Amino acid sequence: MLCRYLCAAAILCLAANSAVAQDPTKVEPKHYRLQFENERVQVVSVHYGPHEKSEMHDHPGGVVVVVTGGHLRFTDQNGKVTEVYSKAGEARWFPPFKHKVENVGDEPYNAVYVGIKGKVTEVGTNPEQDSPVTAEELVKTLAEYAEAPAKR
């Protein structure tokens, strides 16, 4: 009987740990640092040194703004690998996703990820699509999102 209780407790602990462990600021504090958070957004500073790798984690849908460009390799939860070459100043929309990251380059990679909380629109949910966003489009989208509750 004691064995059953111990096994149940171990399973509950593992389940709770895996549910919490997906937040990149918790799983990968070396690579992701929380800068700001409220009920609408999570702003995270991203840093990968040359050839550094992450563990599996996920992000809400949002926009990444690249500070220093780089060559990254993303591996999703199904094992699919995508290589991305990003340029400084570039902004891209991403739907909610789960992945591991590797900086394949010889230089550090830095970015800011603005994750949008709540229901994220289905527009632009194709991760295969190379979809750079202009600064003007980013400002417009974030301004529209910020105004959305006032319109309801």
N, C-alpha and C positions, 0 to 999 in steps of 0.2 A: 504494500500500500504506500509506504514511504517512497519507494522507487517511482510510482506513478505520479506522486506530487512533485518530486524533483524533476522528472521528465517534463511535466506540464509547465513547471516554472521556467525551465530552460528554454522550452519552445516559445513561451510568452516573451522572455527576455530577448531572444533572437529576433522574433517578429517585431518587437518594439524598436530594437536597434536598427533593423533594416529599414523601417519606415522613417525613422529620424535621420538615418545616416545618408540619405540621398541629397540633402542640402549641401551645395558645394562649399559654403562657408564653414560647415561643420566637418564634412568629410575631408576637405582639402584646404585647410586654413593657410597652408603655405602658398597656394595658388589663387585663392579667392578671399577677399577681405570685404566685409560689409561696410559700405560707406554711408548708406541712408536707407531707411525702410519706414513705410507707413502702410495703411490699409490698401493703397492702390499700386505702389511700386516697390521694388527692391533694387537698389543700385549697388553693384558689386564691382570692385576693382579686381582686374584679372592680371596675373603675372606668371609667366612660365620662363624659367631660365633655359639656356640652350640644352636641348635633348631631355628636358624634364618631362615626366609622365604623371597623369592623374589616375585615380581610381574611378570607378563608375559613379556617376552622380547625375542629377537632373536639374533643369532650369525651367522656370515658367516661360511662356512665350514672351518675346521682347526684342530689343534692339541692342546689338553690340556695336560700339564705336571703337575703332582700332586706333590706338595711340602710336604704337610702333609695329610696323608690318612684320609678317613672318610666314613660315611654311608650317602648317599644322596638320596632323593626322587625327581624324575623329573616328572612333569605333563605337557604333551604337550597340544597344543591348542584344541585338540579333547577330552581332559579329560583322556587320557591314562596315567597310572602311571607306572613308571619304577624305581626300586630301584637299586642303584649302590653302591658297596663296592670298594673303591679305595685304593691303597697302595702308600706310598711315593715313588717317583722316577718313577712311572709308567707314560707312555705316551699313549694316545689314539687318534685316528682319529675320527672326527665327521663330517658328512655332514652338510650343512646349516640346522638349526633347531630353533624352537620357543618353549619356555617352561617356567615353574615356577620351582623354586628350593626350597627344604627344607633340611637343615642339620639336620638329624634325630639323629645324635650322640651327645655325651656329651663333645666332644672336638672340637676346631676350625678346619675348613677345609681351606686349602690354595692351590692355583694352579696358573698357568700361562696359559692363552689361547692365542694361536697364530692363529688368523683368517686370512685366505687367501682371498684377494679381487679378484674380477673378476670371470671368469668362472672356477668353481671347477670341477675337474674330477669326474666321476660317480663311480670310484673305491672305494669300502669300504663305500657305502652309506646305509648300513643296520644297523640302530641304535640298533637293537636287538642283533647283533653279539658282543660278548665280544672280542674286538680286541686290546689287548695291543700291543704297538709298542715299539721296542727296541730303545735305544738311537741312535744306528748306522743307523737304518732305518729312524728315524726322521731326522738326519743330512743329509742323502742321499736325502730324499724327498725334504727337504727345499733347498738344494744345487741345485737340478735339477730344482726346481721351479724358483730359482733366475737366473739360466742360460737360461731359456726358451726364454725370449725376445731376447737375443743375437743370438739364433739359428734361429729366424724368419727372 
